[in-house]
């Protein structure tokens, strides 16, 4: 599921005030971790640098519902931001989105990678008892 689904990873972390924050990020599941990218100046990057404790979910938005949820540690990997942005753009964007692709890659030198290592994870899949939305 994690390798094939093109859904966002919802990443929860604590803000500077201790209140929970949630962002949706493109991800790739590799090397036993979620990899993402964000601008080095992004709010999420600053908060993750201060406290990497996080929770996450990658799940479908339409029936049959399935996904993965868990907790872990997020760390910034500054020297791999450009590399992972390129991987993510290839994973999530088709040729129909050429303008967005070009725009994102123009800013690639400002990206940092985010590596999220799960400490606990569980999956669910309701496809055996729930018809896809277009079959209803």
N, C-alpha and C positions, 0 to 999 in steps of 0.2 A: 504493500500500500504506500509506504513512505517514498519509495523510489519511483512509483508510477503516477501517483496523484499529483495534479497541478492545482493544488489548493494552497491558500496562505497558511503559514504557521502563525498562530496567535501566541505572542510572547508576553507574559505577565512578569513584572518586576516592581520593586519598590522605588518610588520617587524619593527625592532628597528629604521630603517631609514625612516619609514613611508610608504614605498612602499608596495603594496599588495603582499601577499603570498597566495599560495593555496596548500593544501595537501589533499590526499584521505585517508580516514580512514574507517575501519569497524565500524559499529554502531549497536546499539539496541535502539528501541524507547520504553521507559518505563517511568513511573512516570511523563508524560507530558514533557519529554525532550529526546534529543538524548544523548546516553552514548557511549563513546569510551574509548580507552586506548592507551597510548604511553609511551615509556621510559621516565623517569623523566628528563633525560639529553637531550632529543630531542629538536631541534630548536623550533618546534611548541609549546612544553610545556613551554619553556622559554618565548616565545612571548605572549602566552595566559596569563601567570602569570603577565606579565607587562601590558597587555591591552586585556581584554576579548571581546571587540566588534568584532562581526564576521558576516559573511554571509555564507550560506550553500545551497547545492543542493544535493538531492538524486534522481537519475533518471535512467531510463533504457537507455542502449546504442544501442538497436536495436528496430526497429518498432514492434508494435505500441508504439510510445514514450509516456511516462507518468512519472510523478515525482512530487516532492515537492521542493519549493525553498523559502528562507526567510532570515531574519536577526535575530540576538539575541545576547546573552551574553554567552561566554564560561568561565567556571571556572574549575580549577584543584581540584580534590578530591583525595589527596594522599593515604588515607587509604582504598580506594576502587579499586585501580588499579588492583590488583591481581584478585579480584572477577570479575571485568568487562572483563579482558582479557580472563578469563575462559569462560564466557558467549559468548564472541565474537568468540572464537575459535570453540566452539560448534555450533554456528550459521552459520559460514562461511565455515568450513572445514569438509569434509567427511572423511571416513576411508581411502580413497585413498591417503590422505595427512597426513598420520600418522607421517612421519618424520618431516614435517613442524610443525605439532601440538606439538610434543615433544620438538622441538627446541624453539618454542615460549613460551611454558609453563616453560621451564628451566629458562628463564629470567624474570618470572612473578614478582618476588620480587622487581624488579626495575621499575615496571610500575606505572603510575598514571592514574586515571580515568579522563576523560574530560566530564563534564556535560554541554550540550548546551541547554539553555532555549530560545525558540523562542519568539521574541516580535512581529514578523509578519511572516505570512506564506501563501503561496497559492499553489494550486495544478493544474496540467493539465493532461489530459488523451485524447489522440488522437485515442484510440482503436475503437471508433465508426465510424471513417472515414479513418482508415489506417490499412491495412492487416498486419499480422505478416510477418516478413522477409521470413520465410520458405514457405509461401503460394504464393509468387510472382512468 
